[in-house]
């Protein structure tokens, strides 16, 4: 991630939780047993994600791309939670 993306994310505290969730989801299992002993995604995983986002040949992730993706992740999570709460409420009402 570029410093520009870090600064852009730092200026948007409402996306910090989404960024943390996305970052944790990308951490490979057993990361503590491989060099550099940091919870970083593998290069092949990042290449795969860039290829699925930009098509063959991949691309570079701009700060606006990152912020857009985090906003989308946040929206999907909130809409999924809302719909599951609504289904739960309807089920209890039928009870």
C-alpha positions in Angstrom: 0.0 0.0 0.0 1.3 3.4 -0.9 1.7 6.3 1.6 -1.0 8.2 -0.4 -3.4 5.3 0.4 -2.4 5.3 4.1 -3.0 9.1 4.3 -6.3 8.8 2.5 -7.4 6.0 4.8 -6.2 7.9 7.9 -8.5 10.8 6.9 -11.5 8.5 6.9 -12.0 7.0 10.4 -15.3 5.5 9.4 -13.4 3.0 7.2 -10.8 2.0 9.8 -12.9 -1.0 11.0 -13.5 -2.2 7.4 -9.8 -1.9 6.7 -8.9 -3.9 9.7 -11.5 -6.6 8.8 -10.2 -6.8 5.2 -6.6 -6.8 6.4 -7.2 -9.7 8.8 -9.1 -11.7 6.2 -6.0 -11.5 3.9 -3.6 -12.9 6.5 -2.5 -16.4 5.6 -2.8 -19.1 8.2 0.5 -20.0 9.9 2.1 -16.6 9.0 4.2 -16.8 12.2 6.1 -19.7 10.8 7.3 -18.1 7.6 9.7 -15.3 6.9 9.3 -12.2 7.4 7.2 -13.3 10.4 4.6 -10.6 9.8 0.9 -11.1 9.1 1.1 -10.0 5.5 -0.7 -11.6 2.5 1.4 -13.6 0.1 2.4 -12.0 -3.2 0.5 -14.6 -5.2 -2.7 -13.7 -3.3 -2.2 -10.0 -4.0 -1.5 -10.7 -7.6 -4.7 -12.8 -7.8 -6.8 -10.0 -6.2 -5.4 -7.4 -8.6 -6.1 -9.6 -11.6 -9.7 -10.2 -10.5 -10.1 -6.4 -10.0 -8.3 -5.1 -13.1 -8.3 -8.1 -15.5 -5.4 -9.9 -17.1 -2.1 -8.3 -16.4 -3.4 -6.9 -13.1 -2.8 -3.2 -12.4 -1.9 -0.9 -9.6 -4.3 -0.1 -6.8 -4.8 3.6 -6.3 -5.9 5.2 -3.1 -9.3 5.9 -4.6 -9.6 2.2 -5.6 -8.8 1.2 -2.1 -11.3 3.5 -0.5 -14.0 2.5 -2.9 -13.3 -1.2 -2.1 -13.5 -0.6 1.7 -16.7 1.4 1.3 -18.2 -1.5 -0.7 -17.0 -4.0 1.9 -18.6 -1.9 4.6 -21.9 -1.5 2.7 -22.1 -5.3 2.0 -21.5 -6.1 5.6 -24.1 -3.6 6.9 -26.7 -4.6 4.3 -26.1 -8.3 5.1 -26.5 -7.6 8.8 -29.7 -5.6 8.2 -31.3 -8.3 6.1 -30.4 -11.1 8.7 -31.8 -9.0 11.5 -35.0 -8.4 9.4 -35.3 -12.2 8.8 -34.8 -12.9 12.5 -37.5 -10.3 13.4 -40.0 -11.8 10.9 -39.3 -15.3 12.2 -39.9 -14.2 15.8 -43.2 -12.4 14.8 -44.5 -15.6 13.1 -43.4 -17.7 16.1 
